[in-house]
Amino acid sequence: MPDLTSNTAGIISPNPFWLASAPPANSGAQVQRAFDAGWGGAVWKTLGQPIQNVSSRFGAIQWMGQNGVGFNNIELITDRPLDVNFREIYETKKRYPKHAIIASLMVETREEWREIIKRAEDAGADGLELNFGCPHGMCERGMGSAVGQEPRVNERITGWVKEFANVPVLVKLTPNVGDILPHGLAAQAGGADGVSLINTIKSIIGVDIDRFVPEPRVSTKSTNGGYCGAAVRPIALHMVAALAREPQFQIPISGIGGITNWRDAVEFLLLGSSSVQVCTEVMLRGYRIVEDMIEGLEDYMRAHDFARLDDFVGKAVPAYSEWGNLDINFETIAKIDPASCIGCNRCVVACHDGAHQCIHIDESGKTHVPFVDESECVGCNLCQIVCPVPGCISMVEVDNGYPPATWNEHVNEGVQVRPKKGAH
């Protein structure tokens, strides 16, 4: 059996699947049920001065009949007394000593950090996660993303925490920045043992067009919230990979953002994460999704002969490059399988209206299958994306006789590139 044991900055868990700091990790009873289901760790819902939350507080986008592809919340940190939270952390850690419990923390002053860190460690937390990412409510009070968007403040407060902490410290980074690298490096400079990212993205999920109020509605008003769910995964993957490929960045990553299944988790691991955190999908489907995640990860590791997570963590990072280093002589064209084509012509519409006008209807009426003008096909993939029949359209590599060449080589060294297509 593959060994799924995860080590993120010295925080050990039986597998890399952690609950993110959010409603699913709000109480001891919840975290214990999650551990029973198979989760390897949990980042406790953020602890600080308890607040009063609002009603309502969640919103979602429906796409193709599926709710929650994009999810929004305006919920803040814990609304339960700290004494209760720390007692439940102690009880949970005592009952599940091999599972990882990370205390997410958010306070303001140096002395508040000192006090809450001691209480978290006394309760048995295996690590701390500094919430520098919350994009609503708390940032208006000088915390959350108000810290995470300022590298100097990030570094200073991380330094305070490292003075007081005796367990590993992760800094949770906000995606509400132009470039994630300065913020990851600031956490590292402050002494962080690792980072977690991404937190939620500042957003408005929608508007009630009859009441004229943004969603989710709280009486006659609303506010911007944090966007999460499957829709944010590409953004999260980019930011994780941007840190992982940076030579100056040398600390571990816990990946967060839109993870719905084992394949999503593997993508984060391949781009440098040593653990992954999940929230939205648990809220939509429950704790038992981890069973499929564990089984899928084990099958994947067996199929690729990986004995340990370290065998493939970061394995895709070297392939993440700048555009100017891509092979512009590499060429693919679309091929349509006549046996599986249903003649819906979605590919024709997409190609003519949104791409390069190379897929056409057979005007003779002899066949319902569109044909590809290969001399004009640029291999953009749009037809494959819109096709409703899996495997009907494939992108096939073409041997065009041109050696590999990058744009940088073409410009600087005069390397020959293949003729352009679709330029009409």
C-alpha positions in Angstrom: 0.0 0.0 0.0 1.3 3.5 -0.8 2.2 5.6 2.3 -0.1 8.6 2.4 1.6 10.2 5.4 1.9 14.0 4.9 4.6 16.2 6.5 3.9 19.9 6.0 6.5 22.0 7.8 6.7 19.4 10.6 3.0 18.9 10.9 2.4 15.2 10.4 -0.9 13.7 9.4 -1.9 10.2 8.2 -2.9 11.6 4.8 -2.7 15.0 3.1 -6.4 15.7 3.3 -7.2 18.5 5.8 -10.4 20.4 6.6 -9.8 24.1 5.9 -10.5 26.7 8.5 -14.2 27.2 7.9 -17.7 26.0 9.1 -16.8 22.3 8.7 -14.1 22.7 11.3 -16.1 24.9 13.7 -16.4 22.5 16.7 -14.9 19.5 18.3 -17.9 17.3 17.5 -17.5 18.2 13.8 -13.8 17.6 13.6 -14.1 14.3 15.4 -16.7 13.1 12.9 -14.4 14.2 10.1 -11.5 12.2 11.6 -13.8 9.2 11.9 -14.6 9.6 8.1 -10.9 9.6 7.3 -9.6 13.2 7.2 -6.0 13.4 8.1 -6.1 16.9 9.7 -8.2 19.9 10.4 -7.5 23.6 10.6 -9.8 24.8 13.3 -12.2 27.7 12.4 -10.3 30.9 13.1 -10.0 31.8 16.7 -9.8 35.4 17.9 -12.1 37.7 19.7 -15.5 36.0 19.1 -17.9 37.9 16.9 -21.6 38.0 16.1 -22.2 36.7 12.6 -25.0 37.8 10.3 -28.0 36.1 8.6 -27.9 35.2 5.8 -24.3 34.6 5.0 -23.8 32.2 2.0 -24.4 32.6 -1.7 -23.7 30.3 -4.7 -23.6 30.2 -8.5 -25.5 27.5 -10.3 -24.0 26.2 -13.6 -25.3 23.4 -15.8 -27.7 22.4 -13.0 -25.0 22.1 -10.4 -25.1 24.4 -7.3 -22.0 25.7 -5.7 -19.5 25.7 -8.6 -18.8 29.2 -7.3 -19.5 29.8 -3.6 -19.5 33.0 -1.6 -19.6 33.7 2.2 -19.7 36.7 4.4 -19.2 34.7 7.6 -16.4 35.8 9.9 -14.3 34.0 12.5 -15.6 31.9 15.4 -18.7 33.1 17.3 -18.2 30.7 20.1 -16.2 31.4 23.4 -12.5 30.8 23.2 -12.7 28.7 26.4 -15.1 26.3 24.6 -12.9 26.1 21.5 -9.7 25.4 23.4 -11.4 22.7 25.5 -12.7 21.0 22.4 -9.3 21.2 20.7 -7.8 19.5 23.8 -10.5 16.8 23.9 -10.2 16.1 20.2 -6.4 15.9 20.2 -6.5 13.6 23.2 -8.9 11.3 21.4 -7.2 11.5 18.0 -3.4 11.8 18.8 -2.2 10.8 15.3 -4.4 13.3 13.4 -3.2 16.9 12.9 -5.0 19.8 14.5 -3.9 23.3 13.4 -5.3 26.3 15.2 -6.2 29.2 12.8 -5.6 32.4 14.7 -6.4 36.1 14.1 -5.8 38.8 16.6 -4.4 42.3 16.6 -1.7 43.2 19.1 1.6 41.6 20.0 0.3 40.7 23.5 -2.9 39.2 22.1 -0.8 37.0 19.8 1.4 35.9 22.7 -1.7 34.9 24.8 -3.7 33.1 22.1 -0.6 31.2 20.9 0.0 29.9 24.5 -3.6 28.9 24.8 -3.6 27.1 21.5 -0.4 25.2 22.3 -1.6 24.3 25.8 -4.7 22.8 24.2 -2.5 20.5 22.1 -2.5 22.1 18.6 0.1 20.6 16.4 0.5 23.8 14.4 -0.7 27.4 14.0 -2.2 29.0 10.8 -2.1 32.8 10.8 -5.2 34.0 9.0 -3.9 36.9 6.9 -6.4 36.3 4.1 -10.0 37.0 5.2 -11.3 39.5 2.6 -14.3 40.8 4.4 -15.3 42.1 7.8 -12.1 41.4 9.6 -10.0 43.3 7.1 -12.1 46.4 7.8 -10.9 46.0 11.4 -7.2 45.9 10.4 -6.9 42.1 10.3 -7.2 39.4 7.7 -6.3 40.5 4.2 -5.4 44.0 5.5 -2.3 42.2 6.9 -1.9 39.8 4.0 -1.8 42.5 1.4 1.1 44.3 3.1 4.3 42.3 2.9 6.0 44.3 5.7 3.1 43.9 8.0 2.9 40.2 7.1 6.6 39.8 7.9 6.4 41.7 11.2 3.4 39.9 12.7 4.8 36.5 11.5 8.0 37.5 13.4 6.0 38.1 16.5 4.3 34.7 16.3 7.6 32.9 15.8 9.0 34.5 18.9 6.2 33.0 20.9 5.4 29.7 19.1 6.9 26.3 19.9 5.0 24.5 17.1 5.1 25.0 13.3 3.6 28.2 11.9 1.8 28.4 8.6 0.9 31.8 7.1 -2.4 31.7 5.1 -2.0 34.0 2.1 -4.6 36.2 0.4 -5.2 35.9 -3.3 -6.3 39.5 -3.4 -2.9 40.7 -4.6 -1.3 41.3 -8.0 1.6 39.0 -7.4 1.7 36.3 -4.7 5.5 36.0 -4.6 6.3 39.1 -2.4 3.8 37.9 0.1 5.1 34.3 0.3 8.6 35.6 0.6 7.5 38.0 3.3 6.1 35.1 5.3 9.3 33.2 4.9 11.4 36.3 5.9 9.3 36.5 9.1 10.3 33.0 9.9 7.2 31.1 8.9 7.6 27.3 8.6 5.3 27.1 5.7 2.4 28.8 3.9 -1.2 27.9 3.0 -3.0 29.3 0.0 -5.3 30.5 -1.3 -7.8 32.2 1.0 -11.0 33.4 -0.6 -11.3 36.0 -3.3 -13.1 39.3 -2.7 -16.3 39.1 -4.6 -20.0 39.9 -5.0 -21.8 36.6 -5.9 -24.9 38.3 -7.4 -27.7 40.8 -7.1 -31.3 40.4 -6.1 -32.7 42.2 -9.2 -36.2 42.7 -7.6 -35.0 44.0 -4.2 -32.0 45.8 -5.7 -29.7 44.3 -3.1 -26.5 42.3 -3.6 -26.5 38.7 -2.4 -26.5 37.2 0.2 -29.0 39.7 1.5 -28.9 40.9 5.1 -32.2 42.8 5.5 -31.8 45.7 3.0 -28.0 45.5 2.5 -25.1 43.2 1.7 -21.3 43.3 1.4 -18.5 41.8 -0.6 -17.6 38.3 0.6 -15.1 35.6 -0.1 -15.3 33.6 -3.3 -14.4 29.9 -3.2 -15.4 26.5 -4.6 -14.4 24.7 -7.8 -14.4 27.9 -9.8 -11.3 29.3 -8.0 -9.1 26.2 -8.5 -7.2 27.6 -11.5 -6.3 30.7 -9.6 -5.2 28.7 -6.6 -3.1 26.3 -8.8 -1.4 29.3 -10.4 -0.5 30.9 -7.1 0.7 27.7 -5.5 2.9 27.0 -8.6 4.2 30.5 -8.7 5.7 30.1 -5.2 6.8 26.5 -5.8 8.9 27.3 -8.8 10.6 30.4 -7.2 14.2 29.4 -6.2 14.2 31.9 -3.3 11.0 30.4 -1.8 12.1 27.4 0.3 9.3 26.6 2.7 6.4 24.0 2.4 3.0 24.7 1.0 -0.5 23.6 2.0 -2.7 24.0 -1.0 -6.3 25.3 -0.8 -8.9 26.3 -3.4 -11.7 24.5 -5.2 -10.6 20.9 -4.4 -13.5 18.6 -5.1 -12.0 15.2 -5.6 -8.7 13.2 -5.6 -7.7 14.4 -9.1 -7.9 18.0 -7.9 -5.8 17.1 -4.9 -3.2 15.4 -7.0 -2.9 18.5 -9.2 -2.0 20.6 -6.1 0.5 18.0 -4.9 2.2 17.9 -8.4 2.5 21.7 -8.2 4.3 21.7 -4.9 1.7 21.2 -2.1 2.5 18.7 0.6 -1.0 18.8 2.0 -4.4 20.1 0.7 -7.3 21.8 2.5 -10.9 21.4 1.6 -14.0 23.5 2.6 -16.7 24.1 0.0 -17.0 20.6 -1.2 -17.5 19.3 2.3 -20.2 22.0 2.9 -21.9 20.8 -0.3 -21.5 17.0 0.1 -20.3 16.1 3.6 -17.3 14.6 5.3 -17.5 11.3 3.5 -16.1 12.7 0.3 -12.7 12.0 1.8 -13.2 8.2 1.3 -13.1 8.6 -2.4 -10.2 11.0 -2.2 -8.1 8.5 -0.2 -9.0 5.6 -2.5 -8.4 7.7 -5.6 -5.0 8.9 -4.4 -3.9 5.4 -3.5 -4.9 4.1 -6.9 -3.1 6.9 -8.6 0.1 6.3 -6.6 0.0 2.6 -7.4 -0.5 3.2 -11.1 2.5 5.5 -11.2 4.6 3.4 -8.8 4.8 6.1 -6.2 5.5 4.7 -2.7 5.3 8.0 -0.8 3.9 11.5 -1.4 7.4 12.9 -1.7 7.9 10.8 -4.8 5.6 13.2 -6.7 5.1 16.4 -4.7 6.3 19.2 -7.0 6.8 16.8 -10.0 5.0 19.2 -12.4 6.7 22.4 -11.3 9.6 22.2 -13.8 7.1 22.1 -16.6 5.5 25.4 -15.5 7.3 27.9 -17.7 7.1 31.4 -19.2 5.2 31.8 -22.5 8.4 32.8 -24.3 9.9 29.4 -23.5 7.1 27.3 -25.0 7.7 25.4 -28.3 6.0 27.4 -31.0 6.7 24.7 -33.6 4.7 22.1 -31.7 1.4 21.6 -33.6 -1.9 19.8 -33.1 -5.0 19.6 -35.2 -8.6 18.6 -34.4 -9.8 15.1 -35.4 -13.5 14.2 -35.2 -14.5 10.6 -34.7 -17.4 9.9 -37.2 -18.6 6.9 -35.1 -19.4 9.0 -32.0 -20.3 12.3 -33.6 -24.0 13.2 -33.0 -24.1 16.0 -35.5 -25.0 18.7 -32.9 -22.6 21.2 -34.7 -21.6 22.9 -31.5 -18.0 22.6 -32.7 -18.9 24.4 -36.0 -20.6 27.3 -34.2 -17.8 27.6 -31.7 -15.1 27.5 -34.3 -16.8 30.0 -36.6 -17.8 32.5 -34.0 -15.1 32.0 -31.4 -12.1 30.6 -33.0 -10.5 30.2 -36.5 -13.3 29.1 -39.0 -11.8 25.7 -39.8 -14.7 23.3 -39.0 -17.5 23.2 -41.6 -20.8 21.4 -42.2 -20.9 19.0 -45.1 -23.1 20.9 -47.5 -23.7 17.9 -49.6 -25.8 16.3 -46.9 -24.1 13.0 -47.2 -23.0 13.0 -43.6 -23.9 14.7 -40.4 -20.3 14.8 -39.3 -18.5 18.2 -39.7 -15.1 18.2 -41.4 -11.9 19.9 -40.3 -9.9 22.0 -42.8 -6.6 21.0 -41.4 -4.7 23.7 -43.4 -6.5 26.3 -41.2 -6.8 24.4 -37.9 -4.5 26.0 -35.2 -5.2 23.4 -32.5 -6.8 25.8 -30.1 -8.9 23.1 -28.4 -12.2 25.0 -28.4 -14.0 22.4 -30.4 -13.0 19.7 -28.0 -14.1 21.8 -25.0 -17.6 22.4 -26.3 -18.2 18.9 -27.7 -20.8 17.1 -25.5 -19.5 13.6 -26.4 -16.4 12.5 -24.5 -13.6 11.4 -26.8 -15.4 12.5 -30.0 -12.9 15.2 -30.8 -9.2 14.7 -30.1 -6.2 17.0 -30.6 -3.6 15.1 -32.6 0.0 16.1 -32.7 1.3 16.9 -36.3 4.8 16.1 -37.5 5.4 19.3 -39.5 9.1 18.9 -40.0 10.1 21.9 -37.9 12.4 21.4 -34.9 11.4 22.6 -31.5 11.8 26.4 -31.1 10.8 29.0 -28.6 9.7 32.6 -29.2 12.8 33.8 -27.4 15.0 31.8 -29.8 13.1 33.0 -32.8 13.4 36.6 -31.9 17.0 36.6 -30.5 18.6 34.0 -32.7 16.6 33.9 -35.8 15.3 30.3 -35.4 12.8 29.4 -38.1 9.2 28.8 -37.1 6.4 27.1 -38.9 4.0 29.1 -41.0 1.0 30.7 -39.3 -2.4 29.3 -39.8 -5.8 30.9 -39.5 -4.4 34.3 -40.4 -7.2 35.0 -43.0 
